């Protein structure tokens, strides 16, 4: 069963919605793609808000893993720690890491 990390994102103070989405899509996404094997990321999906949407979030990321335990094992390796550092460093450039929230869920496909 796939486990999914769901992250509700808020942009860093002073960053426009357009600049946030540009960085997230054009800089962060390729970085995640390049580090996916080190962290065991199976799927990475960005949900961008529709124009004019006022949901309180600037976007939602869905990051799928074989299991949370597999991610933990990978984070214990030098490559996993280096990948996590790179992602955190980039996230500090465009995310409000204090008010963005993360939670985990298990996929239960219905159809």
N, CA, C and O atoms as CSV, one atom per row, in Angstrom:
chain,resi,resn,atom,element,x,y,z
A,1,UNK,N,N,0.851,-1.173,0.000
A,1,UNK,CA,C,0.000,0.000,0.000
A,1,UNK,C,C,0.903,1.245,0.000
A,1,UNK,O,O,1.830,1.350,0.803
A,2,UNK,N,N,0.624,2.153,-0.885
A,2,UNK,CA,C,1.397,3.385,-0.999
A,2,UNK,C,C,1.050,4.338,0.137
A,2,UNK,O,O,-0.116,4.499,0.499
A,3,UNK,N,N,2.079,4.964,0.690
A,3,UNK,CA,C,1.853,5.998,1.695
A,3,UNK,C,C,2.156,7.354,1.073
A,3,UNK,O,O,3.111,7.503,0.310
A,4,UNK,N,N,1.335,8.335,1.408
A,4,UNK,CA,C,1.417,9.646,0.782
A,4,UNK,C,C,1.638,10.724,1.828
A,4,UNK,O,O,0.914,10.807,2.820
A,5,UNK,N,N,2.649,11.544,1.589
A,5,UNK,CA,C,2.873,12.731,2.404
A,5,UNK,C,C,2.131,13.873,1.709
A,5,UNK,O,O,2.390,14.180,0.545
A,6,UNK,N,N,1.219,14.484,2.429
A,6,UNK,CA,C,0.435,15.596,1.907
A,6,UNK,C,C,0.948,16.869,2.569
A,6,UNK,O,O,0.999,16.964,3.796
A,7,UNK,N,N,1.326,17.844,1.750
A,7,UNK,CA,C,1.878,19.084,2.295
A,7,UNK,C,C,1.042,20.252,1.774
A,7,UNK,O,O,0.995,20.502,0.570
A,8,UNK,N,N,0.387,20.960,2.688
A,8,UNK,CA,C,-0.353,22.178,2.343
A,8,UNK,C,C,0.627,23.336,2.482
A,8,UNK,O,O,1.139,23.607,3.568
A,9,UNK,N,N,0.879,24.011,1.375
A,9,UNK,CA,C,1.964,24.989,1.296
A,9,UNK,C,C,1.471,26.432,1.403
A,9,UNK,O,O,0.436,26.810,0.856
A,10,UNK,N,N,2.248,27.202,2.120
A,10,UNK,CA,C,2.072,28.657,2.143
A,10,UNK,C,C,3.380,29.273,1.679
A,10,UNK,O,O,4.466,28.826,2.048
A,11,UNK,N,N,3.253,30.301,0.868
A,11,UNK,CA,C,4.459,30.943,0.331
A,11,UNK,C,C,5.120,31.821,1.383
A,11,UNK,O,O,4.479,32.299,2.319
A,12,UNK,N,N,6.415,32.018,1.202
A,12,UNK,CA,C,7.199,32.864,2.089
A,12,UNK,C,C,6.673,34.298,2.024
A,12,UNK,O,O,6.281,34.771,0.957
A,13,UNK,N,N,6.665,34.981,3.159
A,13,UNK,CA,C,6.219,36.364,3.232
A,13,UNK,C,C,7.046,37.202,2.249
A,13,UNK,O,O,8.266,37.056,2.171
A,14,UNK,N,N,6.374,38.073,1.509
A,14,UNK,CA,C,7.051,38.933,0.560
A,14,UNK,C,C,7.170,38.346,-0.834
A,14,UNK,O,O,7.621,39.027,-1.755
A,15,UNK,N,N,6.773,37.095,-1.002
A,15,UNK,CA,C,6.849,36.444,-2.305
A,15,UNK,C,C,5.465,36.466,-2.936
A,15,UNK,O,O,4.493,36.056,-2.302
A,16,UNK,N,N,5.364,36.932,-4.159
A,16,UNK,CA,C,4.063,36.986,-4.837
A,16,UNK,C,C,3.586,35.573,-5.171
A,16,UNK,O,O,4.395,34.650,-5.266
A,17,UNK,N,N,2.274,35.403,-5.349
A,17,UNK,CA,C,1.767,34.083,-5.747
A,17,UNK,C,C,2.413,33.594,-7.047
A,17,UNK,O,O,2.710,32.408,-7.187
A,18,UNK,N,N,2.627,34.499,-7.983
A,18,UNK,CA,C,3.228,34.117,-9.258
A,18,UNK,C,C,4.670,33.660,-9.076
A,18,UNK,O,O,5.077,32.655,-9.657
A,19,UNK,N,N,5.444,34.386,-8.276
A,19,UNK,CA,C,6.837,34.009,-8.037
A,19,UNK,C,C,6.910,32.684,-7.291
A,19,UNK,O,O,7.783,31.861,-7.564
A,20,UNK,N,N,5.990,32.479,-6.347
A,20,UNK,CA,C,5.929,31.210,-5.617
A,20,UNK,C,C,5.710,30.047,-6.579
A,20,UNK,O,O,6.462,29.073,-6.566
A,21,UNK,N,N,4.670,30.153,-7.417
A,21,UNK,CA,C,4.356,29.062,-8.328
A,21,UNK,C,C,5.472,28.822,-9.338
A,21,UNK,O,O,5.761,27.675,-9.678
A,22,UNK,N,N,6.099,29.890,-9.820
A,22,UNK,CA,C,7.199,29.743,-10.768
A,22,UNK,C,C,8.353,28.972,-10.129
A,22,UNK,O,O,8.901,28.054,-10.740
A,23,UNK,N,N,8.720,29.340,-8.906
A,23,UNK,CA,C,9.821,28.644,-8.229
A,23,UNK,C,C,9.447,27.189,-7.954
A,23,UNK,O,O,10.234,26.278,-8.214
A,24,UNK,N,N,8.258,26.981,-7.435
A,24,UNK,CA,C,7.822,25.632,-7.075
A,24,UNK,C,C,7.797,24.720,-8.306
A,24,UNK,O,O,8.271,23.586,-8.255
A,25,UNK,N,N,7.244,25.223,-9.406
A,25,UNK,CA,C,7.097,24.429,-10.622
A,25,UNK,C,C,8.414,24.268,-11.389
A,25,UNK,O,O,8.754,23.167,-11.821
A,26,UNK,N,N,9.154,25.371,-11.557
A,26,UNK,CA,C,10.297,25.375,-12.474
A,26,UNK,C,C,11.645,25.084,-11.815
A,26,UNK,O,O,12.594,24.693,-12.495
A,27,UNK,N,N,11.735,25.270,-10.498
A,27,UNK,CA,C,13.006,25.028,-9.811
A,27,UNK,C,C,12.887,23.851,-8.844
A,27,UNK,O,O,13.699,22.926,-8.874
A,28,UNK,N,N,11.862,23.898,-7.984
A,28,UNK,CA,C,11.743,22.847,-6.965
A,28,UNK,C,C,11.357,21.494,-7.573
A,28,UNK,O,O,11.932,20.471,-7.201
A,29,UNK,N,N,10.409,21.472,-8.487
A,29,UNK,CA,C,9.967,20.199,-9.072
A,29,UNK,C,C,11.119,19.441,-9.745
A,29,UNK,O,O,11.262,18.240,-9.512
A,30,UNK,N,N,11.942,20.097,-10.570
A,30,UNK,CA,C,13.074,19.362,-11.140
A,30,UNK,C,C,14.066,18.876,-10.072
A,30,UNK,O,O,14.683,17.822,-10.226
A,31,UNK,N,N,14.211,19.646,-8.999
A,31,UNK,CA,C,15.086,19.224,-7.909
A,31,UNK,C,C,14.535,17.950,-7.266
A,31,UNK,O,O,15.286,17.006,-7.018
A,32,UNK,N,N,13.230,17.921,-6.997
A,32,UNK,CA,C,12.604,16.727,-6.426
A,32,UNK,C,C,12.790,15.542,-7.378
A,32,UNK,O,O,13.139,14.444,-6.944
A,33,UNK,N,N,12.559,15.762,-8.653
A,33,UNK,CA,C,12.719,14.689,-9.643
A,33,UNK,C,C,14.143,14.119,-9.600
A,33,UNK,O,O,14.332,12.903,-9.642
A,34,UNK,N,N,15.122,14.993,-9.517
A,34,UNK,CA,C,16.512,14.553,-9.495
A,34,UNK,C,C,16.919,13.813,-8.232
A,34,UNK,O,O,17.861,13.020,-8.250
A,35,UNK,N,N,16.206,14.069,-7.125
A,35,UNK,CA,C,16.538,13.432,-5.846
A,35,UNK,C,C,15.593,12.287,-5.481
A,35,UNK,O,O,15.747,11.663,-4.432
A,36,UNK,N,N,14.626,12.017,-6.337
A,36,UNK,CA,C,13.579,11.031,-6.030
A,36,UNK,C,C,14.144,9.657,-5.691
A,36,UNK,O,O,13.675,9.019,-4.749
A,37,UNK,N,N,15.128,9.194,-6.428
A,37,UNK,CA,C,15.638,7.842,-6.162
A,37,UNK,C,C,16.351,7.766,-4.814
A,37,UNK,O,O,16.303,6.728,-4.154
A,38,UNK,N,N,17.014,8.852,-4.392
A,38,UNK,CA,C,17.693,8.857,-3.091
A,38,UNK,C,C,16.698,8.787,-1.936
A,38,UNK,O,O,17.020,8.272,-0.865
A,39,UNK,N,N,15.488,9.305,-2.155
A,39,UNK,CA,C,14.485,9.348,-1.088
A,39,UNK,C,C,13.363,8.321,-1.258
A,39,UNK,O,O,12.507,8.187,-0.384
A,40,UNK,N,N,13.367,7.601,-2.374
A,40,UNK,CA,C,12.318,6.605,-2.616
A,40,UNK,C,C,10.991,7.209,-3.017
A,40,UNK,O,O,9.941,6.607,-2.790
A,41,UNK,N,N,11.022,8.388,-3.610
A,41,UNK,CA,C,9.781,9.034,-4.048
A,41,UNK,C,C,9.279,8.328,-5.302
A,41,UNK,O,O,9.989,8.243,-6.304
A,42,UNK,N,N,8.042,7.822,-5.235
A,42,UNK,CA,C,7.450,7.115,-6.372
A,42,UNK,C,C,6.655,8.057,-7.266
A,42,UNK,O,O,6.670,7.910,-8.488
A,43,UNK,N,N,5.962,9.021,-6.670
A,43,UNK,CA,C,5.166,9.998,-7.425
A,43,UNK,C,C,5.248,11.333,-6.701
A,43,UNK,O,O,5.321,11.396,-5.474
A,44,UNK,N,N,5.234,12.388,-7.487
A,44,UNK,CA,C,5.231,13.741,-6.930
A,44,UNK,C,C,4.229,14.547,-7.736
A,44,UNK,O,O,4.369,14.694,-8.950
A,45,UNK,N,N,3.217,15.068,-7.053
A,45,UNK,CA,C,2.156,15.824,-7.713
A,45,UNK,C,C,2.029,17.175,-7.044
A,45,UNK,O,O,2.001,17.278,-5.818
A,46,UNK,N,N,1.952,18.211,-7.865
A,46,UNK,CA,C,1.688,19.559,-7.353
A,46,UNK,C,C,0.255,19.937,-7.722
A,46,UNK,O,O,-0.152,19.801,-8.876
A,47,UNK,N,N,-0.499,20.408,-6.745
A,47,UNK,CA,C,-1.838,20.936,-6.986
A,47,UNK,C,C,-1.745,22.452,-6.890
A,47,UNK,O,O,-1.518,23.006,-5.815
A,48,UNK,N,N,-1.922,23.112,-8.029
A,48,UNK,CA,C,-1.852,24.576,-8.079
A,48,UNK,C,C,-3.259,25.145,-7.957
A,48,UNK,O,O,-4.206,24.574,-8.498
A,49,UNK,N,N,-3.406,26.260,-7.257
A,49,UNK,CA,C,-4.740,26.848,-7.121
A,49,UNK,C,C,-5.221,27.421,-8.443
A,49,UNK,O,O,-4.425,27.868,-9.268
A,50,UNK,N,N,-6.516,27.401,-8.630
A,50,UNK,CA,C,-7.107,28.037,-9.802
A,50,UNK,C,C,-7.051,29.545,-9.606
A,50,UNK,O,O,-7.041,30.030,-8.474
A,51,UNK,N,N,-7.015,30.274,-10.691
A,51,UNK,CA,C,-6.957,31.737,-10.629
A,51,UNK,C,C,-8.099,32.264,-9.769
A,51,UNK,O,O,-9.258,31.895,-9.959
A,52,UNK,N,N,-7.759,33.123,-8.831
A,52,UNK,CA,C,-8.755,33.741,-7.969
A,52,UNK,C,C,-9.185,32.898,-6.785
A,52,UNK,O,O,-9.997,33.347,-5.976
A,53,UNK,N,N,-8.665,31.694,-6.662
A,53,UNK,CA,C,-9.045,30.823,-5.543
A,53,UNK,C,C,-8.483,31.373,-4.241
A,53,UNK,O,O,-7.331,31.804,-4.187
A,54,UNK,N,N,-9.286,31.357,-3.211
A,54,UNK,CA,C,-8.874,31.831,-1.886
A,54,UNK,C,C,-9.045,30.694,-0.885
A,54,UNK,O,O,-9.980,30.704,-0.083
A,55,UNK,N,N,-8.151,29.723,-0.930
A,55,UNK,CA,C,-8.284,28.552,-0.064
A,55,UNK,C,C,-7.463,28.668,1.215
A,55,UNK,O,O,-7.586,27.830,2.109
A,56,UNK,N,N,-6.632,29.693,1.309
A,56,UNK,CA,C,-5.769,29.813,2.478
A,56,UNK,C,C,-4.435,29.119,2.287
A,56,UNK,O,O,-3.547,29.235,3.131
A,57,UNK,N,N,-4.286,28.399,1.183
A,57,UNK,CA,C,-3.037,27.704,0.867
A,57,UNK,C,C,-2.592,28.146,-0.518
A,57,UNK,O,O,-3.413,28.516,-1.357
A,58,UNK,N,N,-1.304,28.105,-0.746
A,58,UNK,CA,C,-0.780,28.483,-2.054
A,58,UNK,C,C,-0.597,27.274,-2.957
A,58,UNK,O,O,-0.311,27.427,-4.145
A,59,UNK,N,N,-0.755,26.092,-2.419
A,59,UNK,CA,C,-0.653,24.869,-3.191
A,59,UNK,C,C,-0.607,23.673,-2.265
A,59,UNK,O,O,-0.465,23.809,-1.050
A,60,UNK,N,N,-0.731,22.498,-2.863
A,60,UNK,CA,C,-0.657,21.253,-2.110
A,60,UNK,C,C,0.249,20.307,-2.881
A,60,UNK,O,O,0.120,20.166,-4.097
A,61,UNK,N,N,1.160,19.665,-2.176
A,61,UNK,CA,C,2.037,18.659,-2.766
A,61,UNK,C,C,1.632,17.287,-2.251
A,61,UNK,O,O,1.347,17.115,-1.065
A,62,UNK,N,N,1.609,16.312,-3.154
A,62,UNK,CA,C,1.358,14.922,-2.803
A,62,UNK,C,C,2.615,14.148,-3.165
A,62,UNK,O,O,2.998,14.087,-4.333
A,63,UNK,N,N,3.252,13.561,-2.171
A,63,UNK,CA,C,4.516,12.852,-2.385
A,63,UNK,C,C,4.311,11.406,-1.944
A,63,UNK,O,O,4.082,11.136,-0.765
A,64,UNK,N,N,4.394,10.473,-2.906
A,64,UNK,CA,C,4.097,9.068,-2.635
A,64,UNK,C,C,5.371,8.256,-2.443
A,64,UNK,O,O,6.359,8.424,-3.158
A,65,UNK,N,N,5.315,7.381,-1.463
A,65,UNK,CA,C,6.420,6.499,-1.113
A,65,UNK,C,C,5.898,5.069,-0.975
A,65,UNK,O,O,4.710,4.855,-0.734
A,66,UNK,N,N,6.786,4.104,-1.130
A,66,UNK,CA,C,6.423,2.712,-0.869
A,66,UNK,C,C,5.888,2.606,0.551
A,66,UNK,O,O,4.861,1.971,0.792
A,67,UNK,N,N,6.593,3.234,1.491
A,67,UNK,CA,C,6.150,3.280,2.884
A,67,UNK,C,C,6.919,4.396,3.590
A,67,UNK,O,O,7.974,4.839,3.137
A,68,UNK,N,N,6.366,4.820,4.687
A,68,UNK,CA,C,7.057,5.823,5.500
A,68,UNK,C,C,8.342,5.226,6.076
A,68,UNK,O,O,9.348,5.923,6.206
A,69,UNK,N,N,8.308,3.945,6.420
A,69,UNK,CA,C,9.498,3.265,6.949
A,69,UNK,C,C,10.611,3.245,5.905
A,69,UNK,O,O,11.784,3.400,6.245
A,70,UNK,N,N,10.247,3.054,4.627
A,70,UNK,CA,C,11.264,3.071,3.566
A,70,UNK,C,C,11.914,4.450,3.474
A,70,UNK,O,O,13.131,4.556,3.318
A,71,UNK,N,N,11.108,5.504,3.570
A,71,UNK,CA,C,11.674,6.857,3.570
A,71,UNK,C,C,12.629,7.033,4.741
A,71,UNK,O,O,13.724,7.568,4.565
A,72,UNK,N,N,12.241,6.598,5.921
A,72,UNK,CA,C,13.099,6.721,7.103
A,72,UNK,C,C,14.426,5.993,6.908
A,72,UNK,O,O,15.480,6.500,7.293
A,73,UNK,N,N,14.370,4.801,6.309
A,73,UNK,CA,C,15.605,4.051,6.029
A,73,UNK,C,C,16.505,4.835,5.073
A,73,UNK,O,O,17.719,4.902,5.266
A,74,UNK,N,N,15.909,5.416,4.061
A,74,UNK,CA,C,16.695,6.174,3.081
A,74,UNK,C,C,17.277,7.439,3.698
A,74,UNK,O,O,18.389,7.843,3.358
A,75,UNK,N,N,16.528,8.066,4.605
A,75,UNK,CA,C,17.029,9.276,5.270
A,75,UNK,C,C,18.199,8.978,6.200
A,75,UNK,O,O,18.924,9.887,6.603
A,76,UNK,N,N,18.381,7.720,6.536
A,76,UNK,CA,C,19.498,7.320,7.401
A,76,UNK,C,C,20.788,7.105,6.599
A,76,UNK,O,O,21.846,6.865,7.181
A,77,UNK,N,N,20.701,7.191,5.270
A,77,UNK,CA,C,21.894,7.003,4.432
A,77,UNK,C,C,22.515,8.367,4.114
A,77,UNK,O,O,21.825,9.385,4.181
A,78,UNK,N,N,23.795,8.402,3.773
A,78,UNK,CA,C,24.417,9.670,3.384
A,78,UNK,C,C,23.706,10.335,2.194
A,78,UNK,O,O,23.516,11.551,2.186
A,79,UNK,N,N,23.318,9.541,1.198
A,79,UNK,CA,C,22.634,10.110,0.029
A,79,UNK,C,C,21.268,10.679,0.416
A,79,UNK,O,O,20.879,11.742,-0.068
A,80,UNK,N,N,20.551,9.983,1.273
A,80,UNK,CA,C,19.236,10.462,1.714
A,80,UNK,C,C,19.341,11.734,2.528
A,80,UNK,O,O,18.544,12.657,2.353
A,81,UNK,N,N,20.326,11.789,3.422
A,81,UNK,CA,C,20.517,13.010,4.229
A,81,UNK,C,C,20.893,14.187,3.332
A,81,UNK,O,O,20.400,15.298,3.530
A,82,UNK,N,N,21.761,13.953,2.352
A,82,UNK,CA,C,22.169,15.031,1.437
A,82,UNK,C,C,20.974,15.504,0.609
A,82,UNK,O,O,20.812,16.704,0.391
A,83,UNK,N,N,20.142,14.582,0.149
A,83,UNK,CA,C,18.959,14.947,-0.632
A,83,UNK,C,C,17.994,15.775,0.213
A,83,UNK,O,O,17.469,16.786,-0.253
A,84,UNK,N,N,17.762,15.350,1.445
A,84,UNK,CA,C,16.861,16.086,2.333
A,84,UNK,C,C,17.389,17.495,2.602
A,84,UNK,O,O,16.616,18.453,2.637
A,85,UNK,N,N,18.698,17.622,2.792
A,85,UNK,CA,C,19.292,18.957,3.010
A,85,UNK,C,C,19.071,19.850,1.799
A,85,UNK,O,O,18.736,21.026,1.945
A,86,UNK,N,N,19.259,19.295,0.597
A,86,UNK,CA,C,19.056,20.087,-0.614
A,86,UNK,C,C,17.609,20.558,-0.726
A,86,UNK,O,O,17.356,21.714,-1.068
A,87,UNK,N,N,16.670,19.677,-0.443
A,87,UNK,CA,C,15.264,20.051,-0.535
A,87,UNK,C,C,14.905,21.111,0.495
A,87,UNK,O,O,14.225,22.086,0.173
A,88,UNK,N,N,15.359,20.926,1.740
A,88,UNK,CA,C,15.065,21.919,2.787
A,88,UNK,C,C,15.663,23.280,2.443
A,88,UNK,O,O,15.033,24.312,2.670
A,89,UNK,N,N,16.861,23.283,1.904
A,89,UNK,CA,C,17.517,24.528,1.528
A,89,UNK,C,C,16.708,25.257,0.457
A,89,UNK,O,O,16.520,26.471,0.534
A,90,UNK,N,N,16.237,24.522,-0.531
A,90,UNK,CA,C,15.432,25.162,-1.578
A,90,UNK,C,C,14.074,25.598,-1.035
A,90,UNK,O,O,13.591,26.676,-1.382
A,91,UNK,N,N,13.456,24.782,-0.194
A,91,UNK,CA,C,12.149,25.131,0.370
A,91,UNK,C,C,12.205,26.440,1.137
A,91,UNK,O,O,11.233,27.196,1.133
A,92,UNK,N,N,13.313,26.721,1.790
A,92,UNK,CA,C,13.461,27.975,2.542
A,92,UNK,C,C,13.416,29.186,1.627
A,92,UNK,O,O,13.157,30.296,2.093
A,93,UNK,N,N,13.662,29.001,0.344
A,93,UNK,CA,C,13.651,30.110,-0.613
A,93,UNK,C,C,12.245,30.557,-1.003
A,93,UNK,O,O,12.044,31.702,-1.408
A,94,UNK,N,N,11.263,29.642,-0.879
A,94,UNK,CA,C,9.922,30.012,-1.368
A,94,UNK,C,C,8.780,29.635,-0.435
A,94,UNK,O,O,7.658,30.101,-0.636
A,95,UNK,N,N,9.022,28.812,0.575
A,95,UNK,CA,C,7.960,28.369,1.483
A,95,UNK,C,C,8.034,29.048,2.838
A,95,UNK,O,O,9.114,29.391,3.319
A,96,UNK,N,N,6.878,29.238,3.442
A,96,UNK,CA,C,6.807,29.562,4.861
A,96,UNK,C,C,6.751,28.208,5.558
A,96,UNK,O,O,5.682,27.613,5.691
A,97,UNK,N,N,7.892,27.731,5.996
A,97,UNK,CA,C,7.980,26.380,6.552
A,97,UNK,C,C,7.325,26.264,7.923
A,97,UNK,O,O,7.085,25.155,8.400
A,98,UNK,N,N,7.036,27.388,8.558
A,98,UNK,CA,C,6.391,27.352,9.876
A,98,UNK,C,C,4.889,27.113,9.727
A,98,UNK,O,O,4.311,26.345,10.495
A,99,UNK,N,N,4.247,27.761,8.749
A,99,UNK,CA,C,2.791,27.648,8.633
A,99,UNK,C,C,2.336,26.624,7.599
A,99,UNK,O,O,1.147,26.314,7.531
A,100,UNK,N,N,3.249,26.093,6.794
A,100,UNK,CA,C,2.889,24.987,5.902
A,100,UNK,C,C,2.738,23.739,6.774
A,100,UNK,O,O,3.462,23.565,7.755
A,101,UNK,N,N,1.802,22.885,6.409
A,101,UNK,CA,C,1.567,21.694,7.241
A,101,UNK,C,C,1.776,20.411,6.441
A,101,UNK,O,O,1.583,20.377,5.226
A,102,UNK,N,N,2.170,19.374,7.144
A,102,UNK,CA,C,2.405,18.063,6.537
A,102,UNK,C,C,1.637,17.011,7.314
A,102,UNK,O,O,1.621,17.032,8.545
A,103,UNK,N,N,1.008,16.103,6.612
A,103,UNK,CA,C,0.420,14.940,7.260
A,103,UNK,C,C,0.536,13.749,6.318
A,103,UNK,O,O,0.732,13.907,5.113
A,104,UNK,N,N,0.415,12.573,6.880
A,104,UNK,CA,C,0.582,11.328,6.139
A,104,UNK,C,C,-0.737,10.586,6.025
A,104,UNK,O,O,-1.569,10.629,6.930
A,105,UNK,N,N,-0.916,9.908,4.907
A,105,UNK,CA,C,-2.067,9.060,4.721
A,105,UNK,C,C,-1.718,7.861,3.868
A,105,UNK,O,O,-0.707,7.874,3.166
A,106,UNK,N,N,-2.528,6.837,3.916
A,106,UNK,CA,C,-2.350,5.641,3.089
A,106,UNK,C,C,-3.357,5.684,1.957
A,106,UNK,O,O,-4.525,6.014,2.161
A,107,UNK,N,N,-2.897,5.350,0.765
A,107,UNK,CA,C,-3.772,5.328,-0.391
A,107,UNK,C,C,-4.733,4.153,-0.298
A,107,UNK,O,O,-4.329,3.027,-0.004
A,108,UNK,N,N,-6.002,4.425,-0.550
A,108,UNK,CA,C,-7.031,3.381,-0.626
A,108,UNK,C,C,-7.855,3.653,-1.876
A,108,UNK,O,O,-8.942,4.225,-1.787
A,109,UNK,N,N,-7.341,3.242,-3.063
A,109,UNK,CA,C,-8.052,3.539,-4.304
A,109,UNK,C,C,-9.462,2.959,-4.288
A,109,UNK,O,O,-9.680,1.822,-3.871
A,110,UNK,N,N,-10.391,3.750,-4.742
A,110,UNK,CA,C,-11.792,3.319,-4.828
A,110,UNK,C,C,-12.129,2.942,-6.269
A,110,UNK,O,O,-12.765,1.917,-6.513
A,111,UNK,N,N,-11.711,3.754,-7.202
A,111,UNK,CA,C,-11.848,3.401,-8.631
A,111,UNK,C,C,-10.831,4.143,-9.439
A,111,UNK,O,O,-10.779,3.987,-10.659
